[in-house]
C-alpha cells in the first residue's frame, strides 16, 4: 500500500556538501528552530558516500550543539553510527525519523533521551510495530513523511497522519483524540526547552 518515491528525491545529495554549502549552513542555522531531515544512510544507495556523510553530519551536529534545535534524523542502516555521533557531538534530544534499526540500538537511543516519529508505513509493518511497542509513549511523535510515501496511486498528505493516530489508539487502548493530545504534549515538552535557549530570548 505504501511505497517511497524515487531515491533521487530523498536523501542522497552528499554531492552538494561543498565547503560553500557548509559555510552557508553555519551562517543560517540561527534563523530557524527546526532542522531536518539530516543524518546518515548506509543503505545500498548511500553506502559509497559513507565518509562524506559522516563528515557532513558531524559538521551539522557541531554547529547545533551550542544552539540546539528541533532536529529530525535519518538513520537507515546507520542507526548505531548516528547514535554514536549524537552522543559525542550533540548532547540534546533529537527525533529519529522512521526508525528501522535493531531493538538493542533503539533501547540505547531511548536511554539517551531521544524521540521517535511514527509514520503510516511503520504502523503497517511488523518491524515498525515491534519498534513502537518498545518506545515509551512520552517519546513518540507522528508524521506523514510526505511527499516521500505514496498511498496507492496518490502522494501521502499531512491529514494521513490520522492513520498513525488510529493505530496508536488501538495499541495504547485510548481514543484517537487522546493520542493526538498525548503527542501534542510530547511535542511541547521537546520544543519548550529548545525555544527557551534561542539567542536573544
C-alpha positions as CSV (number, residue, x, y, z in Angstrom):
1,X,0.0,0.0,0.0
2,X,2.9,2.3,0.8
3,X,5.9,2.9,-1.3
4,X,8.7,5.5,-1.4
5,X,9.3,8.0,-4.2
6,X,12.3,7.9,-6.4
7,X,15.6,7.8,-4.4
8,X,16.8,11.0,-6.2
9,X,14.1,13.0,-4.5
10,X,15.1,12.0,-1.0
11,X,18.4,11.9,0.9
12,X,21.3,11.1,-1.3
13,X,22.7,14.5,-2.0
14,X,26.1,14.4,-0.4
15,X,27.5,15.7,-3.8
16,X,26.1,19.1,-2.7
17,X,28.0,19.2,0.6
18,X,30.7,21.6,-0.6
19,X,32.6,23.9,1.7
20,X,30.5,26.8,0.5
21,X,27.2,24.9,1.3
22,X,28.5,24.0,4.8
23,X,29.5,27.6,5.4
24,X,26.1,28.7,4.4
25,X,24.5,26.3,6.8
26,X,26.6,27.6,9.6
27,X,25.6,31.2,8.8
28,X,21.9,30.4,8.5
29,X,21.5,28.0,11.4
30,X,20.4,30.7,13.8
31,X,17.5,31.7,11.6
32,X,15.4,28.6,12.2
33,X,14.2,26.5,15.1
34,X,13.6,23.3,13.0
35,X,16.1,21.3,11.0
36,X,15.6,18.1,9.1
37,X,15.9,15.7,7.7
38,X,19.7,15.3,8.4
39,X,21.7,12.2,9.2
40,X,23.2,9.1,7.6
41,X,22.2,6.5,5.1
42,X,24.4,3.4,4.8
43,X,21.9,1.5,2.6
44,X,22.8,0.5,-0.9
45,X,22.0,3.9,-2.3
46,X,24.2,5.8,0.2
47,X,27.0,3.3,1.0
48,X,29.6,4.7,-1.4
49,X,29.3,8.2,0.2
50,X,29.6,7.0,3.8
51,X,32.7,9.0,4.6
52,X,31.3,12.2,3.2
53,X,28.1,11.7,5.0
54,X,29.9,11.2,8.3
55,X,31.9,14.3,7.8
56,X,28.9,16.4,6.9
57,X,26.7,15.1,9.7
58,X,29.4,15.7,12.3
59,X,29.7,19.3,11.0
60,X,26.0,19.8,11.3
61,X,25.9,18.5,14.9
62,X,28.8,20.6,15.9
63,X,27.1,23.7,14.5
64,X,24.0,22.8,16.6
65,X,25.5,21.7,19.8
66,X,25.6,25.2,21.4
67,X,22.3,26.2,19.7
68,X,20.1,23.1,19.9
69,X,17.1,22.8,17.5
70,X,14.2,20.5,16.8
71,X,16.2,18.2,14.6
72,X,14.9,15.1,12.7
73,X,17.3,12.4,12.0
74,X,17.5,9.9,9.0
75,X,19.4,6.8,10.1
76,X,18.7,4.0,7.6
77,X,21.1,1.1,8.2
78,X,23.3,3.6,10.1
79,X,21.5,3.7,13.4
80,X,24.5,2.9,15.6
81,X,26.7,5.4,13.8
82,X,24.1,8.1,14.2
83,X,23.7,7.4,17.9
84,X,27.4,7.4,18.4
85,X,27.8,10.8,16.7
86,X,24.8,12.2,18.7
87,X,26.4,11.1,21.9
88,X,29.7,12.7,21.1
89,X,28.7,15.8,19.3
90,X,25.1,16.8,20.2
91,X,24.0,16.3,23.8
92,X,20.4,17.2,23.3
93,X,17.2,15.3,22.3
94,X,16.8,14.6,18.6
95,X,14.0,12.9,16.7
96,X,14.7,9.6,14.9
97,X,12.5,9.6,11.8
98,X,11.1,6.2,10.7
99,X,13.4,4.2,13.0
100,X,14.1,0.8,11.4
101,X,17.2,-0.5,13.2
102,X,17.7,-3.1,15.9
103,X,15.8,-3.1,19.1
104,X,19.1,-3.1,21.0
105,X,20.1,0.2,19.4
106,X,16.6,1.5,19.8
107,X,16.9,0.9,23.6
108,X,20.2,2.8,23.7
109,X,18.6,5.7,21.8
110,X,15.7,5.7,24.3
111,X,18.1,5.7,27.2
112,X,19.9,8.7,25.6
113,X,16.6,10.7,25.7
114,X,15.8,10.8,22.0
115,X,12.3,10.9,20.4
116,X,10.8,8.9,17.5
117,X,8.4,10.0,14.8
118,X,6.0,7.4,13.6
119,X,4.5,7.4,10.0
120,X,1.8,5.3,8.3
121,X,4.2,2.8,6.9
122,X,5.6,2.0,10.3
123,X,2.2,1.1,11.8
124,X,1.6,-1.3,9.0
125,X,4.9,-3.3,9.2
126,X,5.8,-6.0,11.7
127,X,9.2,-4.3,12.3
128,X,7.6,-0.9,12.8
129,X,5.1,-2.3,15.3
130,X,7.9,-4.0,17.2
131,X,9.7,-0.7,17.5
132,X,6.6,1.2,18.5
133,X,5.9,-1.3,21.3
134,X,9.3,-0.6,22.8
135,X,9.2,3.2,22.6
136,X,7.7,4.9,25.7
137,X,4.6,6.9,24.8
138,X,6.1,10.1,26.0
139,X,8.8,9.8,23.3
140,X,6.5,9.4,20.3
141,X,5.7,12.0,17.7
142,X,3.7,11.5,14.5
143,X,4.4,12.3,10.9
144,X,3.1,11.6,7.4
145,X,6.5,11.5,5.7
146,X,5.0,13.2,2.7
147,X,5.8,13.6,-0.1
148,X,8.1,10.6,0.1
149,X,5.5,7.9,0.6
150,X,2.7,7.0,-1.8
151,X,-0.7,5.6,-0.7
152,X,-1.9,3.6,-3.7
153,X,-1.8,5.9,-6.6
154,X,-1.6,9.2,-4.7
155,X,1.1,11.0,-2.7
156,X,0.5,10.8,1.0
157,X,-0.8,14.0,2.6
158,X,-0.5,15.6,6.1
159,X,-4.0,14.6,7.0
160,X,-3.0,11.0,6.6
161,X,-1.3,11.2,10.0
162,X,-4.7,10.2,11.3
163,X,-3.8,6.7,10.2
164,X,-1.0,6.8,12.7
165,X,-3.2,8.2,15.4
166,X,-5.8,5.5,14.9
167,X,-3.2,2.8,15.0
168,X,-1.6,4.2,18.2
169,X,-5.1,4.4,19.7
170,X,-5.5,0.7,19.2
171,X,-2.0,-0.1,20.6
172,X,-2.4,2.2,23.6
173,X,-6.1,1.4,24.3
174,X,-7.3,5.0,24.1
175,X,-9.2,7.2,21.7
176,X,-7.5,8.8,18.6
177,X,-8.3,12.2,20.2
178,X,-6.4,11.2,23.3
179,X,-3.5,10.1,21.2
180,X,-3.3,13.4,19.4
181,X,-3.3,15.2,22.8
182,X,-0.5,13.0,24.1
183,X,1.6,13.6,21.0
184,X,1.0,17.3,21.3
185,X,2.2,17.2,24.9
186,X,5.3,15.3,23.7
187,X,6.0,17.9,21.1
188,X,5.6,20.8,23.5
189,X,7.8,19.0,26.0
190,X,10.5,18.8,23.4
191,X,10.3,22.3,21.9
192,X,9.8,24.2,25.1
193,X,13.4,23.9,26.4
194,X,14.7,24.5,22.9
195,X,12.7,27.6,22.4
196,X,14.0,29.0,25.8
197,X,17.6,28.5,24.6
198,X,17.2,30.6,21.4
199,X,19.7,33.5,21.3
200,X,18.2,36.9,22.4
201,X,15.2,35.4,24.2
